[in-house]
Amino acid sequence: MKIPGLRAADELVHGIAHFGRMLDKIRLAQAGTLPEGYFLGDDDYYWWDNRVCRFLGVSYPDLRKLVESGASDDEVCAWCLSNGSNPNEEEVGIFTAFLLKRGWRDESTAGLEEEKQAAGFGDRADILTYVELQKAEES
């Protein structure tokens, strides 16, 4: 199901995968329009948001407060870079590649295959990553 206002994880913000999607989910939750079943980073279950925050060296609750105050993507990213780990271009590239390839020939492949089956995409050999599965589910 397509969610208006929710970017895909591969729509990069300052080169960072999932960052824009995470911000969109916060904004949609604040507006009361984030569908049930979408997790936010304040839930330990949700790996993606927490992983991005750990990479950037910022706390999810602090980031969420900033987003909810009306900060733009650029303002949130600048805040993360000045208050967190401030990764360089190479580190951002490596992290982004890691996220975008998650599920492809790694320790999470079996889990991806289970999720594909559960979502009705078990026959889709073209879905090799979690990002691809996410996009298929939301198209």
C-alpha positions in Angstrom: 0.0 0.0 0.0 1.4 3.4 -1.0 1.7 5.8 1.9 1.5 9.5 0.9 4.4 11.4 2.3 6.5 8.4 3.0 9.8 8.1 1.1 11.5 4.8 0.2 14.6 4.0 2.2 16.7 4.4 -1.0 15.7 8.1 -1.4 18.9 9.5 0.1 19.1 12.6 2.3 22.7 13.9 2.3 23.8 10.5 1.0 22.2 8.6 3.9 19.8 5.8 3.3 16.6 5.5 5.3 17.2 9.0 6.9 14.4 10.7 5.0 12.0 7.8 5.6 12.7 7.9 9.3 11.8 11.6 9.4 8.7 11.0 7.3 7.5 8.4 9.7 7.9 10.8 12.6 6.0 13.5 10.8 3.2 11.1 9.7 3.0 9.7 13.3 2.7 13.3 14.6 -0.1 14.0 12.2 -1.8 10.7 13.1 -1.5 9.3 9.5 1.2 6.7 10.0 -0.6 3.4 9.3 -0.6 0.7 12.0 2.3 -1.7 11.7 4.9 1.0 10.9 7.5 1.2 13.7 9.3 4.2 15.0 12.8 4.3 16.5 11.5 4.6 20.0 10.5 1.0 19.7 13.5 -1.3 20.3 12.0 -3.7 17.8 12.5 -1.3 14.9 16.1 -2.0 13.7 16.3 0.6 10.9 15.6 3.8 12.7 17.8 2.8 15.6 20.6 1.8 13.3 20.6 5.2 11.6 20.6 7.0 14.9 23.5 4.9 16.2 25.4 5.5 13.0 24.9 9.2 13.4 25.6 9.1 17.1 22.3 10.8 18.2 19.5 9.6 20.4 16.2 8.9 18.7 14.1 10.7 21.3 16.2 13.9 20.7 15.9 13.6 17.0 12.2 13.0 17.2 11.7 16.1 19.3 13.6 18.2 16.7 11.5 16.8 13.8 8.3 17.3 15.7 9.3 20.9 16.3 9.0 21.5 12.6 12.7 21.2 11.6 13.4 20.6 7.9 15.4 17.6 6.6 18.4 19.8 6.1 18.1 21.2 9.7 17.8 17.8 11.2 20.7 16.4 9.2 22.9 19.5 10.2 21.9 18.9 13.9 22.8 15.2 13.7 26.2 16.0 12.1 27.0 18.7 14.7 25.8 16.8 17.7 26.7 13.3 16.8 29.5 11.3 15.2 29.8 13.4 12.1 30.7 10.6 9.6 32.8 11.5 6.6 31.7 10.9 3.0 33.3 7.4 2.9 31.6 6.3 6.1 28.3 7.5 4.9 28.8 5.6 1.6 29.7 2.4 3.4 26.7 2.7 5.8 24.3 3.5 3.0 25.5 0.5 0.9 25.1 -1.7 3.9 21.5 -0.6 4.5 20.5 -0.8 0.8 21.9 -4.3 0.5 20.5 -5.7 3.7 19.1 -9.1 3.1 21.2 -9.9 0.0 23.6 -12.7 0.8 24.0 -11.8 4.5 22.9 -13.1 7.9 19.4 -11.6 7.3 18.7 -13.4 4.0 16.6 -16.2 5.7 14.5 -13.6 7.5 14.0 -11.7 4.3 12.8 -14.8 2.5 10.3 -15.5 5.4 9.0 -11.9 5.2 8.7 -12.2 1.4 6.6 -15.3 1.8 4.4 -13.7 4.5 3.8 -10.7 2.3 2.9 -12.8 -0.7 6.1 -12.1 -2.7 7.7 -15.5 -2.2 7.8 -16.1 -6.0 9.6 -12.7 -6.7 13.2 -13.6 -7.4 13.8 -9.9 -8.2 13.3 -9.0 -4.5 16.8 -9.5 -3.0 16.9 -6.9 -0.2 14.7 -5.5 2.5 14.5 -2.2 0.7 13.2 -3.9 -2.4 10.6 -5.8 -0.4 9.5 -2.6 1.3 9.1 -0.9 -2.1 7.1 -3.9 -3.4 4.8 -3.8 -0.4 4.2 0.0 -0.8 3.7 0.1 -4.6 
